[in-house]
Every structure is written in structure tokens, then in C-alpha cells.
Amino acid sequence: MREVPPRTTVPHLFLQRELVRHPSAILLVTQLVGVLLYATNDAQAAGWRVTFEVFGALVLGLAIWAVRDQPGPTWLAVVLGVTASGLSIAAAVTGSGGLTLAGAVVHALFYFWAASSMLGYMLSDSDVTRDELWAVGATFTLVAWAFAYVFSGLQQVVPGSFTAAVDPDAPRTWLELLFLSFTNLSSTGLSDVVPVLPQARAVVMIEQLAGLAYVALFVSRVVGLTLNRKRMTHPEAGEQVRRETAGTDPRPGR
């Protein structure tokens, strides 16, 4: 569990310490802002692509910062992050398909590594901090980004892996693949983007299993630990819950 810096009454120092105390929250908010940024203009113009990749480099940096205290070599995260950003920016400038594929592969490796580090962070102890609650959402977005890059790389290797209601024969844009990843991981459906080739369907099935396992194992554990902490802090509330569950509430009229 991360060390919690002491509080301060000075406004700017208080804000600085709060940011340091909740890196997972900053990562989650930044990724959600990225979703809105991608939605502003999903064109393939070089200028926009470079802007997106620079923003992606910021997200990678925040991810490294968020998992810096977790087990595992930090240098590996730095190498993967710098390599992924460099490849993606070069691909945006040159339009090289090979660089795009390499960037997608390294990005996927980085996001999977960051997500596994966040999972280790949430499982490291039985205390649930506010940052760990933010980490639940941040980990979900990391996994969604990772699979979106897997889809992007797969689309490069096996053209026509995905189709959609609009321009069904065209390669799917990054926003479409990210949308597919979010809807698939959250088990809300495949949306209007559909895997049509066996390789794509296999990867989609793996993501569906990952999303189900994440909710069943990790989210439920965090919620359970949070409720258990409240019962330990307020034993009378825990006793009342047990009585209501057992149907033996001693209060009159109950």
C-alpha cells in the first residue's frame, strides 16, 4: 500500500499532495479525457494523428507513474512506453504500416503490463484505500486500451478482420476499435463493430472472458473488503445487516 503523505492546510500544497496520493485517479481521468479527445476528430490527417500520439505518450507516462511502486522492474515500463510512443509518432508522420503494427504490439504489451501491475497493487493487502478504488476503473481502461491495440495490430496482419455498419469494407478507425473493446470488456455487446474472421473472433472471446473474470474476481473483492472495513469501523451497522439478513431483527414491528 502506498504511503499517505501528511495533509496540509496550504491550498496549493494540499492539491499537490492529493495528486500524489491518488495517481490512479489521475490516470483514469486522463484516459477518459482521451476518449473525448479521440471523438472530436477521428480523421486520419497526419496533424491529428500526431496530436493523438503525443497525448498517448502522456497517458503512458501517467501509467508508469501510477505503477512505479509496484513489484517489477520500472525500467521495463519505461522502455516499453518510450518505444511505443516513438513508434506511434513515427508511424503517424511517415504513414508506415510496419511502424503502425510495431507500435500497436508494443502498446499492447505496455498496457497489459501496466494492468497486471495495477492488479497486483489492489491485491497487495487487505486495506482498501481511495486510490485503490480509483485503480478499479483505471485498470479497466488499461485493459480496454490493451485489447484495442491488439485489435489494431490484428487488423494490420489480417485485413478485413472487423466490419461495421458504416463503410463495412474499410479498415476500422482507432475510435471504433476502442469502442469495440470497451463494449466487449464491459459485456454490454459488440456494438456496430463486429469481428468477422476467425482470428478476430478468437481475440474477442478472450477479452470477453477477461472482462467477466475482472468483475467476478477483482471488483467483487474490492467491494467486499470495503464493506468489511465499514463493518469493522461501525460494528453496530454490521450487526444490523446480519440481523436483517437472518430475519431476526429484534426491533418492534420488524
DRENDOVO-793089 format. One record per residue (C-alpha): residue in three letters; x, y, z; residue number from 0. Coordinates in steps of 0.25 Angstrom, whole numbers. Example, Ala and Ser with C-alpha at 12.3 -4.5 7.8 and 13.67 -1.06 7.14 Angstrom:
// DRENDOVO-793089
{'Ala'; {49; -18; 31}; 0}
{'Ser'; {55; -4; 29}; 1}
END
This chain:
// DRENDOVO-793089
{'Met'; {0; 0; 0}; 0}
{'Arg'; {5; 14; -4}; 1}
{'Glu'; {10; 23; 8}; 2}
{'Val'; {0; 34; 10}; 3}
{'Pro'; {7; 48; 11}; 4}
{'Pro'; {2; 57; 23}; 5}
{'Arg'; {-9; 67; 20}; 6}
{'Thr'; {-6; 81; 19}; 7}
{'Thr'; {-15; 94; 20}; 8}
{'Val'; {-8; 102; 9}; 9}
{'Pro'; {-17; 101; -3}; 10}
{'His'; {-6; 98; -14}; 11}
{'Leu'; {2; 89; -5}; 12}
{'Phe'; {-11; 81; -1}; 13}
{'Leu'; {-15; 80; -16}; 14}
{'Gln'; {-1; 75; -19}; 15}
{'Arg'; {-1; 65; -8}; 16}
{'Glu'; {-15; 60; -12}; 17}
{'Leu'; {-10; 58; -27}; 18}
{'Val'; {2; 50; -21}; 19}
{'Arg'; {-8; 41; -12}; 20}
{'His'; {-17; 38; -24}; 21}
{'Pro'; {-9; 34; -37}; 22}
{'Ser'; {-19; 24; -41}; 23}
{'Ala'; {-30; 35; -41}; 24}
{'Ile'; {-21; 44; -50}; 25}
{'Leu'; {-19; 32; -59}; 26}
{'Leu'; {-33; 29; -60}; 27}
{'Val'; {-38; 43; -63}; 28}
{'Thr'; {-27; 45; -73}; 29}
{'Gln'; {-31; 33; -81}; 30}
{'Leu'; {-46; 37; -81}; 31}
{'Val'; {-42; 51; -86}; 32}
{'Gly'; {-34; 44; -97}; 33}
{'Val'; {-47; 37; -101}; 34}
{'Leu'; {-54; 50; -103}; 35}
{'Leu'; {-41; 55; -110}; 36}
{'Tyr'; {-42; 44; -120}; 37}
{'Ala'; {-56; 47; -122}; 38}
{'Thr'; {-54; 61; -126}; 39}
{'Asn'; {-48; 57; -139}; 40}
{'Asp'; {-46; 43; -144}; 41}
{'Ala'; {-40; 47; -157}; 42}
{'Gln'; {-26; 41; -162}; 43}
{'Ala'; {-20; 54; -164}; 44}
{'Ala'; {-5; 54; -160}; 45}
{'Gly'; {-6; 66; -151}; 46}
{'Trp'; {-18; 60; -143}; 47}
{'Arg'; {-11; 46; -142}; 48}
{'Val'; {2; 53; -137}; 49}
{'Thr'; {-6; 60; -126}; 50}
{'Phe'; {-13; 47; -122}; 51}
{'Glu'; {0; 40; -121}; 52}
{'Val'; {6; 51; -113}; 53}
{'Phe'; {-6; 50; -103}; 54}
{'Gly'; {-4; 35; -103}; 55}
{'Ala'; {10; 38; -99}; 56}
{'Leu'; {5; 46; -87}; 57}
{'Val'; {-4; 34; -83}; 58}
{'Leu'; {7; 25; -84}; 59}
{'Gly'; {15; 34; -75}; 60}
{'Leu'; {4; 34; -65}; 61}
{'Ala'; {2; 19; -65}; 62}
{'Ile'; {17; 18; -62}; 63}
{'Trp'; {16; 28; -50}; 64}
{'Ala'; {3; 20; -45}; 65}
{'Val'; {10; 7; -44}; 66}
{'Arg'; {24; 12; -41}; 67}
{'Asp'; {23; 6; -26}; 68}
{'Gln'; {18; -8; -31}; 69}
{'Pro'; {27; -21; -32}; 70}
{'Gly'; {34; -22; -45}; 71}
{'Pro'; {45; -14; -52}; 72}
{'Thr'; {41; 0; -54}; 73}
{'Trp'; {52; 1; -65}; 74}
{'Leu'; {43; -9; -73}; 75}
{'Ala'; {31; 0; -73}; 76}
{'Val'; {40; 12; -77}; 77}
{'Val'; {46; 4; -89}; 78}
{'Leu'; {32; -1; -94}; 79}
{'Gly'; {26; 13; -92}; 80}
{'Val'; {37; 21; -99}; 81}
{'Thr'; {38; 11; -110}; 82}
{'Ala'; {23; 10; -112}; 83}
{'Ser'; {22; 26; -113}; 84}
{'Gly'; {33; 27; -122}; 85}
{'Leu'; {28; 16; -132}; 86}
{'Ser'; {14; 22; -132}; 87}
{'Ile'; {19; 36; -134}; 88}
{'Ala'; {28; 32; -146}; 89}
{'Ala'; {16; 24; -152}; 90}
{'Ala'; {7; 36; -151}; 91}
{'Val'; {18; 44; -158}; 92}
{'Thr'; {22; 34; -169}; 93}
{'Gly'; {9; 26; -170}; 94}
{'Ser'; {17; 13; -170}; 95}
{'Gly'; {9; 1; -168}; 96}
{'Gly'; {21; -7; -162}; 97}
{'Leu'; {23; 4; -151}; 98}
{'Thr'; {8; 5; -148}; 99}
{'Leu'; {8; -11; -146}; 100}
{'Ala'; {20; -10; -137}; 101}
{'Gly'; {14; 2; -129}; 102}
{'Ala'; {1; -6; -127}; 103}
{'Val'; {9; -18; -122}; 104}
{'Val'; {18; -10; -112}; 105}
{'His'; {6; -2; -107}; 106}
{'Ala'; {-2; -15; -105}; 107}
{'Leu'; {10; -21; -97}; 108}
{'Phe'; {11; -8; -89}; 109}
{'Tyr'; {-3; -7; -85}; 110}
{'Phe'; {-4; -21; -81}; 111}
{'Trp'; {8; -20; -73}; 112}
{'Ala'; {2; -7; -66}; 113}
{'Ala'; {-11; -14; -64}; 114}
{'Ser'; {-5; -26; -57}; 115}
{'Ser'; {3; -17; -48}; 116}
{'Met'; {-9; -10; -44}; 117}
{'Leu'; {-16; -23; -41}; 118}
{'Gly'; {-4; -26; -32}; 119}
{'Tyr'; {-6; -13; -25}; 120}
{'Met'; {-20; -16; -22}; 121}
{'Leu'; {-17; -30; -17}; 122}
{'Ser'; {-5; -26; -9}; 123}
{'Asp'; {-12; -24; 4}; 124}
{'Ser'; {-26; -25; 11}; 125}
{'Asp'; {-27; -10; 13}; 126}
{'Val'; {-35; -2; 2}; 127}
{'Thr'; {-31; 12; 0}; 128}
{'Arg'; {-37; 22; -8}; 129}
{'Asp'; {-26; 21; -19}; 130}
{'Glu'; {-29; 6; -20}; 131}
{'Leu'; {-44; 9; -22}; 132}
{'Trp'; {-39; 18; -34}; 133}
{'Ala'; {-30; 7; -38}; 134}
{'Val'; {-42; -2; -41}; 135}
{'Gly'; {-46; 8; -52}; 136}
{'Ala'; {-32; 11; -57}; 137}
{'Thr'; {-29; -4; -58}; 138}
{'Phe'; {-42; -6; -66}; 139}
{'Thr'; {-38; 5; -76}; 140}
{'Leu'; {-23; 0; -77}; 141}
{'Val'; {-29; -14; -81}; 142}
{'Ala'; {-38; -8; -91}; 143}
{'Trp'; {-27; 0; -97}; 144}
{'Ala'; {-18; -12; -98}; 145}
{'Phe'; {-29; -20; -105}; 146}
{'Ala'; {-32; -8; -115}; 147}
{'Tyr'; {-17; -9; -119}; 148}
{'Val'; {-18; -24; -121}; 149}
{'Phe'; {-29; -21; -130}; 150}
{'Ser'; {-22; -11; -137}; 151}
{'Gly'; {-10; -20; -139}; 152}
{'Leu'; {-19; -31; -144}; 153}
{'Gln'; {-25; -22; -154}; 154}
{'Gln'; {-11; -19; -160}; 155}
{'Val'; {-7; -34; -160}; 156}
{'Val'; {-21; -39; -165}; 157}
{'Pro'; {-29; -29; -173}; 158}
{'Gly'; {-44; -30; -172}; 159}
{'Ser'; {-44; -35; -158}; 160}
{'Phe'; {-54; -25; -154}; 161}
{'Thr'; {-66; -19; -161}; 162}
{'Ala'; {-77; -9; -157}; 163}
{'Ala'; {-90; -3; -161}; 164}
{'Val'; {-83; 9; -167}; 165}
{'Asp'; {-72; 6; -178}; 166}
{'Pro'; {-72; -9; -176}; 167}
{'Asp'; {-60; -11; -185}; 168}
{'Ala'; {-52; 0; -179}; 169}
{'Pro'; {-41; -2; -168}; 170}
{'Arg'; {-47; 1; -155}; 171}
{'Thr'; {-42; 14; -148}; 172}
{'Trp'; {-36; 15; -135}; 173}
{'Leu'; {-48; 20; -128}; 174}
{'Glu'; {-56; 9; -134}; 175}
{'Leu'; {-47; -2; -129}; 176}
{'Leu'; {-46; 5; -115}; 177}
{'Phe'; {-61; 6; -115}; 178}
{'Leu'; {-62; -9; -118}; 179}
{'Ser'; {-52; -12; -107}; 180}
{'Phe'; {-60; -4; -97}; 181}
{'Thr'; {-73; -10; -100}; 182}
{'Asn'; {-67; -24; -101}; 183}
{'Leu'; {-60; -24; -88}; 184}
{'Ser'; {-72; -18; -80}; 185}
{'Ser'; {-81; -29; -86}; 186}
{'Thr'; {-90; -19; -92}; 187}
{'Gly'; {-89; -25; -106}; 188}
{'Leu'; {-81; -24; -119}; 189}
{'Ser'; {-88; -10; -123}; 190}
{'Asp'; {-88; -8; -138}; 191}
{'Val'; {-73; -13; -140}; 192}
{'Val'; {-73; -28; -142}; 193}
{'Pro'; {-62; -38; -143}; 194}
{'Val'; {-64; -46; -156}; 195}
{'Leu'; {-51; -54; -157}; 196}
{'Pro'; {-47; -66; -148}; 197}
{'Gln'; {-35; -59; -143}; 198}
{'Ala'; {-43; -47; -139}; 199}
{'Arg'; {-54; -55; -132}; 200}
{'Ala'; {-44; -63; -124}; 201}
{'Val'; {-38; -50; -118}; 202}
{'Val'; {-51; -44; -115}; 203}
{'Met'; {-55; -57; -108}; 204}
{'Ile'; {-42; -56; -99}; 205}
{'Glu'; {-46; -41; -96}; 206}
{'Gln'; {-60; -45; -92}; 207}
{'Leu'; {-54; -55; -82}; 208}
{'Ala'; {-44; -45; -77}; 209}
{'Gly'; {-56; -35; -74}; 210}
{'Leu'; {-64; -45; -67}; 211}
{'Ala'; {-53; -50; -59}; 212}
{'Tyr'; {-49; -36; -55}; 213}
{'Val'; {-63; -33; -50}; 214}
{'Ala'; {-65; -46; -43}; 215}
{'Leu'; {-51; -47; -36}; 216}
{'Phe'; {-45; -33; -34}; 217}
{'Val'; {-57; -23; -34}; 218}
{'Ser'; {-64; -32; -24}; 219}
{'Arg'; {-52; -34; -15}; 220}
{'Val'; {-50; -19; -14}; 221}
{'Val'; {-65; -17; -11}; 222}
{'Gly'; {-65; -28; -1}; 223}
{'Leu'; {-53; -22; 6}; 224}
{'Thr'; {-59; -8; 6}; 225}
{'Leu'; {-72; -14; 13}; 226}
{'Asn'; {-64; -22; 23}; 227}
{'Arg'; {-56; -9; 27}; 228}
{'Lys'; {-69; -2; 29}; 229}
{'Arg'; {-74; -13; 38}; 230}
{'Met'; {-61; -13; 46}; 231}
{'Thr'; {-61; 2; 48}; 232}
{'His'; {-76; 2; 51}; 233}
{'Pro'; {-79; -11; 57}; 234}
{'Glu'; {-94; -8; 61}; 235}
{'Ala'; {-96; -6; 46}; 236}
{'Gly'; {-90; -19; 43}; 237}
{'Glu'; {-99; -26; 53}; 238}
{'Gln'; {-111; -19; 48}; 239}
{'Val'; {-108; -25; 34}; 240}
{'Arg'; {-106; -39; 39}; 241}
{'Arg'; {-119; -38; 47}; 242}
{'Glu'; {-127; -33; 35}; 243}
{'Thr'; {-121; -44; 26}; 244}
{'Ala'; {-125; -55; 36}; 245}
{'Gly'; {-138; -49; 38}; 246}
{'Thr'; {-137; -47; 53}; 247}
{'Asp'; {-137; -32; 55}; 248}
{'Pro'; {-141; -30; 70}; 249}
{'Arg'; {-147; -16; 68}; 250}
{'Pro'; {-162; -15; 70}; 251}
{'Gly'; {-170; -16; 57}; 252}
{'Arg'; {-158; -22; 49}; 253}
END
